[in-house]
Amino acid sequence: MKSKKDIKLKIVCDIWCEILNEDINKDDNLLERGLDSLNATKFISILNQRYAINIKLKSVFLFVTPIDFVEKCLDEIELNDYVIFEGEI
């Protein structure tokens, strides 16, 4: 069984794969992989809408690897059957 952190990492990496059309790993620096303000806005919009949370856009630029983003922004967010309920940075 996967840990909550692993599930969150998969969610974050999958959304970035969807946006950037390339494989994204947990340690990838997204600034080096095409992160810009438009992509960051898409990412936050998808994450917030799919999981009914309120993560701020600036967090994408503060934590530029998926692992850092999950540890700093999604750590306190609870998952229940792959659904994130609430969180904010």
C-alpha angles and dihedrals in degrees: 000000000000121000121243089251091054091050091050091048091052091050093049094044092046092053091049090048088052092051100039098034092227138091113276123197127201094256098044115125101231092202086065092046099055106284111162134151094273093051091044090052091050091049095050092044093052094044095047095045098044095047103028095238135130111231115165122238093234090063090071090061094042094053108033101175122069091236093053091045092052094045095046104032107026102032095101094042114104122224123208116179090339094309120123112210111190142345143143139185 
